[in-house]
Structure formats: C-alpha cells, structure tokens
Amino acid sequence: MFVRDPCGIVCIIVTYMAVFYADYVVVRWIVLHTMQDSLWCPFHIIAFNTVVLLLMMAHLKAVCSDPGIVPLPQSRMDFSDIHVSGGSDDHESDEKDDWTVCTRCETYRPPRAHHCRICKRCIRRMDHHCPWINNCVGERNQKYFIQFLVYVGALAIYAIILVITSWLYDCPQCNNDIAVKQNRILHCVILVLESALFGMFVVAILVDQFQAILGDETAVERVQGIQQRYHNKNTPRTFTLLSQVCGKSHPILWLLPCHNPPRYSFRKDAYLIDHEV
C-alpha cells in the first residue's frame, strides 16, 4: 500500500541510493580492482547482487503489500453518541470478543487493530508505521519487513568483509595511478561508514521485532500498556509465534520474499461490515 507521505518517499529514495552505491563500490572499486584474475571475482559479484536482489524484493513487498487494513463499511454508521461523549479512537465496545470502535474510520475493528494517523486507516495487529517502507508494519507485511532488515544487515556485513579482504590482494591499477588509489580508499571508507551505520540500525530494529514477536505483543500495545489484555493463559511456543508471522512453510523458506500469508491472517470482511453491537 503506497502512502503519499513526503518523509516516507524520501526514505525510500535514500534506501535505494544507499544500496545502489554499495553495489557500485563493491563491484567497481573492490572486486574488479583486486580480484579480476581470480575465481572469487564472479563469485562475489553474483553473491553480492543476489543479496541486493532479495533485499529489493523484500522491500518492495513490504512497501506495496496490504499491512492488514480493516475494511470500511459499505454504508455510513452512526457513532454520534460516541462523538458526543468524547470517546477516544480506542472506544471499547460492549462485545465480549474485544472488538472496538474507531471514531476516525467510523467502523468496528477486530482485536489488536489500531489506527495509523499517517495511513489514516486501522491496521490489523499494527506494530508501527515505518518511513523506510512508507507503510505500516502489520500482520500481512511484517514478514517482508523482517526479511528486508535481515538482508540489509547481511549486505552490510558482506560489504565490510569485502573491504577488509580486498586489502590482502594486490591492486595493479592503484600502484600505477595514485588518483585511482585515492578514489578507491575514499569509496571504501564511505562504504564502511554506510555499512556500519545501517548495519547497527537494522540490528537494533531486528532485536526489537523479535522481542515483540516472541513476547506476543506489538510496539503499539507495549506503549499503550495493553499487552495482557490479548494474552492467553498459555503462551504459545517459540516456533508457533514465529510461524504466525512467517507463515506455514518450512523455516528455510522464511527468508524468501514470496507470498505466504501468516497463519493468523484471515479476512472476515463481511463480519467487519455487518458487525453489530
């Protein structure tokens, strides 16, 4: 779902500029300059660009996928009593199934759904709105968001390793041309700084995401302090919690950015539209 948010659009542009620059430096200034006569040259070019391709696929999936938008009713509902009473966006319904009323969307929403002020819609199991994907992270695209973080981290580590190992190889062009050597050093320094910055950033977010998944809570629930409300008496096993996000496929396939709806994904649009208090 593409959102017309200037901050999100800028972040997407910065993301792709950083990825393309890293690919350019690795191929042009590292691999081709130091490993041109070695079998490691085609290996690293193919391997690095494979990670880049997977990163872009996961990112596009996270950007364009429906994060779990709660559908709007076909006809306008009357929530005037809630507006008059000064009800909040998280107004409680009297139902025992923990459905709530969103006074902004003016519709009912299922448990663990929250309103995003940027997307201007309620999102199922909303974790947060991420400007780097210009979309909410919800039940239907959290898997792709985590894949994107994993591939960014892998690309950052791979780039730093290539920079370090490249200095173990001789660079004939650098020995013959001081300008080439200076440009190579400059690009390598920028690449290391970029990789370290983005690498540490995504590791921190990854840790937060896995803590949220294994703790069976979203960032919104953690901030609002409503975690216990949705918890069962028996906490699901770790594999069950992970499969709820990553899907029913084999764990090896969890890193592939292909369509695989998570286990808890379900759409009862008719029930959402016809739900009555």
N, C-alpha and C positions, 0 to 999 in steps of 0.2 A: 504494500500500500504506500504510494508516494504521497508525501505531505509537503505542501508548499511552505516550508519553513526555511528562511534565509540561512539560519545557523546550521541546520541540517544539510542543506545543499552545499554550503562552503566546506563542511566537514567531509562530505563525500568526495568533493574535488581534491581536498588536501590528501585524503586517503589514497586515491588513485595516483596522484602526483608522487607521493612518497614511495608507493610500490613500484611504479614505472622507473623512478630514479634509481631505486635499489637494484632493479633488474638491469638497467643500463650500466651501472658501475660494475656489477659483478661480471657481466658478460664482456663489456668493452675494456675495462681497466684492470680487471683481476684475472679472469680465466684466459682470455685471448692473449694477454701480455706475458703471462708466466707459465701457462700450461698448453701452449699452442701445439707443441710437438708430442704431447702425452695423451694417452687414452682417457686421462682424467678430464680433459677439455670437453669432449662431447658429453661425458657422463654428468659433469657438474652443470653444464648448460641445460641438458634435458631435465635433470632432477630439480634444479632451482626453478625453472619455468613451469614444471609440473606443480610445484607448491604454489607458485603465483597463480596458475590457472584455478587450482582448487580454492585458493583464497578468494579470488574474484567470483567464482561460482557461489560460494557460501555467502559472500557479502551481498550479491545480487538477490539471492534467495531471501536473506534477512530483510533487505530493503523492500522488495516487491511483494513478499508474502503477506497474507492477511494475518495479523498477530492474534486474531480471535475477537473480531469486532462483534459486539452484541447488536443484532439487527433491530432496526426501528419498527414500531408497529405500523400497520397499513393505514390505520385511522388514528387521529389525534386522541389521546387520553386526557381525562380531566383530573389534574392534580392541583386544582385551585386550593383545596383545603390544606395541602402541604405547603404551598407557597405562602398562604395567609398566615399559617402557624410558624413561618420562618424556618421550615425544615431545611436541613443541610442536604448536600448531594448524596450522603450515605444514609438517607432516611430509612429506618427499619420498617419492613412490612410485618404484618401480624402472622405471616405464614411460618410454619414450623420448619420449612426447608431452607430458611435463611436467605430467601430472595429479598432484594432491596429495591428501592425506587431511586432512580437518578432524576433529579429535578431539572438538570440541564438537558439531558436527552429526552426527558419526559417519557420514560419507559421503565419497565421492570427489567431487572438484570439478575443473573444467577449468582450463587455464592462465589466469592473471591474475584468478582469482576469489579473494576474500578474505572472512574472517568479520567481520561487524559485531557488536560487543558490545551495541549498542542494539537493532538489529533482530533479533539472535540468530539470524541466518541468514547463509549465504555468498552473496555478491553477485558476479555476473559483472562483470569489469572495473570493480571498485569504485574510485571516486575518493575519496570521503569521505562521512561522514554529516552532512547539513546540517540544523540545527534549524529553519531558516527555511522548509523544506518538510516538516519532520518525516519525512524519508525519506532513504534513501541516494541518492547520485548514482552511477548505474551505467550500463551500456551501453544500457538501454532508456529511460531518462528524462533523460539528460544533455542532450539536445537541448532539452527543455522547461525544464530548469533554466537553460540559457544564454538561451533566449528570455525567461524571467522576468527575468533580470538586465538584458537589453537594454531591456526595456520599463520597468523601474524607473528605469534611467538616463535613458531618453528622457523619461519623465514628470517626473523631477526637473529636467532641463534646460528642458523646456517650461514648468513652473511658475515657475522663476526668470525666464525671459524674459517671461512674462506679468506678473509682479510689477513688473519694471523698466519695461516698456512702458506699464503701466496708469497710471503717474505722469505720462505725457505727455498723458493725457486729463483733461478736467475732470470732477470728481465733484460734481454739484449737491447731492446729499444730504449730502455731507461739509461743504460750505460752509454749509449751513443747520442742521446739527446737529453739535455738537462731539463728542458721545458716539459718533455713527456714525463720525466721522473717527478717533477714538481706537481704536475696536474694529477698524476696517479696518487701521490701522497695526499693531496688536498681532497680528492674524491673519496679515498679510503677513510680519512679522518671524519668527513661528513657522514659517510655511510655507517661508521661505528657509532657515532653520536646518535644518529637517527635510529639505528637498530637498538641501542641501549635504552633510549627514551621510550620508544614504542613497546619494546620488549617488557620493560618493567611495568609499564602502564597496563598492558593486557594481562600480565601475570596477576596483578592486583585485582583486576576485574574478574579473571577466571576463578581465583580463590573465593571471591565474594559470591560468584554464581554457584559454585559447587557447595559452598556452605549453605546457601539458600535452598538448593535442591535437596541436599541430604538432611537439612533441617525442616524440609517441607513447609517453607514459608517464602513469600516474595518480599522484595525490598519495601513495597508499599505497606504490607502487613507488619513488617518489622518496625517501620517508622510510626505507624498508627497504633502499634501495640495490640493488634487483634489476632495474633498468631494462634493462641489457644482456642479461639472460637471455632476454628476449622479443623483442629486436630482430632484424630481418633484416639481412643484409649490405647490401642496397639499401634505403635509407629511402624510403618512398612519397612521392609528390608532395604538395604542399600541398592541392590540390583533393581528392585521394584521401583524405587524412586527415580533411578537413572533411566529406566526403560519408559517411565511415564513421560519423560522429556524427549528421549532419543528414539523411541518407537519400538516396534516388536521385532525388528530384525536382529541378526547376530551382532554382538558388540563390536566385532571387527568392522562392520559396515556402518557403524555410527559416525565415522569420520567422513563418509562420502556425502556430499551435499546433494542428495537426491530426495525425491518426495517420499516421505514416510511419516504420516501423521502420528503424533504421540498417542499413547494408549488412553489417556484421559480425554482426548479430543472427541467431542461429539457436538452435533448441532441439533437442537430441538427448536428450530425457528418457529414452527407453528405454536409450540408451547410458549415461547417468548412473546409471540404476538397476541395469543389468546389468554395469557395468564391472568387470572382474576384473584383479587384479594377477598 
